[in-house]
Amino acid sequence: MSDFTFRLDGEVALVTGAASGIGRAIAVAIAEAGASVGCADLAGANTSETLRLIERGGGTALPITCDVTDEEQVDAAVARVEEELGALSLAVNSAGIANAAPAVDMPLAQWQKVYDIDVTGVFLSARAQGRAMLRHGRGSIVNIASMSGTIVNRGLLQAHYNSAKAAVQHLSKSLAMEWADGGVRVNSISPGYTATPMNVRPEVAEAVKQFAAETPMQRMAEPWEIAGPTVFLLSTAASFCTGVDLLVDGGFTCW
């Protein structure tokens, strides 16, 4: 039997969107699995809680200021991780935004901002990470998409977000095929409704009840429930997985 593990000991990772929500949970889980983690987010984002959780568990974390829509900042984030933590071998691109508006009324600026962050930001991040990993001849990247890239959410008017997340799914497959012979795996995870700060605001309380009721498991996911599958796809336990979009949605898309 081949030697494989769910552990990430000795690996070096970069996580975007690491200040909160799914990104924070993933950064902490990667550190708990043994990797050193660069925690990247916007200048105004507070990564201190993510760093505290990692360091409390005995892990190594590096705070990085990075706007994923800025090519130079993304390249610099990868360079800093490699300079201070070692050769980059793992990456998770979790930075993203969501909002809603009817397509007929949506300002172009609103459409463009979602695409700039949720698609172009993932591309720029994965490209910089892939360049480093291809130099080393190994690596694993996970891009955070959404079940909204597979289905259209009832009651949510978000054509820009839905199509952006579909783009992330297919971008991940495309990069997986380009980089397979270079030893770099690329996969995506598509979470269902998850109890992130965006979904626990008082003003969406009623909508959240509906989200839970429409999910077969009758609840939303906790962020750590997205982190576990991410660690799996990063690990050598998933060494024959590339180009996969893993739905982690409590059965929502089975309806």
N, C-alpha and C positions, 0 to 999 in steps of 0.2 A: 504493500500500500504506500502511495506517495506521502511524503511529509507535508502536511498542511496544518494550519492553525488559524484560529479566530483572533489570535493576539497580534498586536502591531508593534511589538518590542523592537526598539532600535530604528524605527521608521521616523521620517520627518514629514510633517503635514502642514498644509496651508488651508485654512477655512475662511471663506468670505462670508460676510453677514454674521459674524461670530458674536456680536454684542448681545443678542437676545433671541428668544424664540427657538426655532428649529436649529438655527446656526449655532447658538450657544450650547444646546443639548448635544449636538454633534461634536463640537470642539471638546467638550468635557468627556464624552464617551470615547473619543479617539485617544485622549490623554490617559484615560483609565485603562485602555487596552494596551498602553505602553509607548505610544508615539510622543515625540515632541511636537508642539503645535504652534504655528503662527496664526494668531487670531486677528483677522483683518476686518475693518469696518470703517465707516465714514468718520471724519474728524469730529463731528458732533456726537457720535455714538459713544456710549460708555461701556468699554469692554472690561471694566474693573471687576465686575461680578463674575464674568467668565473666567478671568485670570485667578480670582480668589478660589473659585470652585476647583479649578485644575490644580493649583498649588496646594490647596488643603488636602487633596488626594495624593500629594507627593509627585505630581507631574510637572513638566516643564512647558511654559507658555511664553510666547513673545507677542506683545501688542504691536499691531501695525495699522497705521492710518492709510486707508486706501479707498478711493472712489473708483468703482469697477468700470465706470464709463470713461475713465481717463487712461489712455494707453500707457503713458509714461509711469503713472502711479502703479498700475498693475505690474508692469515689468519690474519696477523698483521693489515691489512687495516680494516677488519671487527671488530677486537678487538678495534682498535682506535676509530672507529665511535661509538661503543657502550660505550666506556669509556667517550668520550667527548660530544656526542650528545644524547645518550640514546639508548634504545633497537631498533635494526634494524628491520624495517618492510617493507621496499621497496628497490628494487635494479634493476638497469639497467646495462647490460653488453654490452657496445658499443665499447670497444677497439678492433681494428682489422686493418689488412692491406690488400692491394690488389696489384697485379702486373700481368704481362702477359708473357707467353712464349709458344711456341709450345710444346706439351707434349713429342714429340720424342726427343727434344733438352733440356728439362728442367733438370737442375742439381737437384740431390736429396736434396741438401741443400735448394734450393729455395722452393721446395715442402714442405719440413719439416718445414721451418720457418712459412709459411702460416698456416699450420696445428697447429703448436705450439701455435701461437697467436690466431688464429680465432676459433679453436676448443678446444684445451687443455686449453687455457686461459679462455674461457667461462666456461668450466667444473669446473676448479679450483675455479673460482669466484663464480659460482652458488652453488657449494658444500659448500664453506665456509659460504656463505649467507644463504643457506638452513639450515645448522646446527644451526645457530643462530635463525633463524625464527622458526624452529621446536621446539626449547627450549621454545620459547615464545608462541607457539601454533597458530601463525598467520603470514602472510606475502604474498608479491606478488613480483615476479621476472619477468622482461622482458628482453629477449635476442635479440640483434639486428642481424638478419640474412641478407638476401638479396633476391630479386626476382631471382637472379642467382642460388639460391638453388632450384628453381622451373622450370626455363627455362635455355636454353643455349643462351647467348647473341650473336647475330650475329656480326661477325667480331672481337670478342675478344677471344683470345686463352688463356684460364685460367681454365684449367681442375682442377687445385688444388683449386682455389678460389671457383668455382662453387660447387665442391663436399664438400668443407669445410662448405659452407653455408647451404647445404642440411643437413649436419651433425648437425649443430646448430638447424635447424628446428626440426629434429627428437630427438635430445638430449632434447630439451625443452618439447616435448610431453612425453618423457620417464620419465623425472623428475616430470612432472605434475602428472603422474599416481602414481609414488612412494610416492609423498608427499601430495596428495589430502586429505587423512584422517588425516594429521597433520596440516591442516588449511593453507597450503602454496600453492598458485596458481603460475603456471609457464606458460608463453606464449612467443611467439616470434613475432617480426615485421620484415617484409621483404620489405625494401624500394626499390623503383625503382631508376632510375638515379636521383641523388641529387646534388645540387650545393654546394658541399663541397670543401675545398681547393684542394683536389686531382683531382677534375673535372673542376676546373677553371684555371688551368695552361695554359699558352700560347701554349705549345707544344701539348695540346690536344684540341685546339680550334675547329678544323675541326670535330673531333670525337664528340665533345659536340653538335655541330649543328645537326649531324646525330642522336644522342641520343634523342634530342628534337623532331626532325622530325618524328621519329619512335614511339613516345609516343602519344596516342590519344589526350591528352590535349595539345600537341604541345609545351611542355616545360619540363624542369627538375623541381623536387621539390626543395623548399627551406628547409633548415634544420628544421625550426620551424614546417613545415608541417608533419614531422615525429614525432616531440615532442608531438603534440596534441593527436594522437592515442596512444602514449606511456602512457601519463597521464591517458587516459581513461582506459587502461588495468590495470594500477596500482590501480585505484580508486575502491571504492565500487560500482560504477555504473556498473562495470564489474565483480561483485561478483560471477556470475555463469559461467564465462569464464576461463577455464584452458585447456592447451593443444592446444590452438589456434595458428595458424600462420596467422597473419593479413598482407595481401599484401597491401602496400601503394605505388602504382606504376603509378598513373595517367592513369590507364587502360591498361598499356603495355601488361600484360599477357592475355588480352582479345582477342588479335589479333588471 
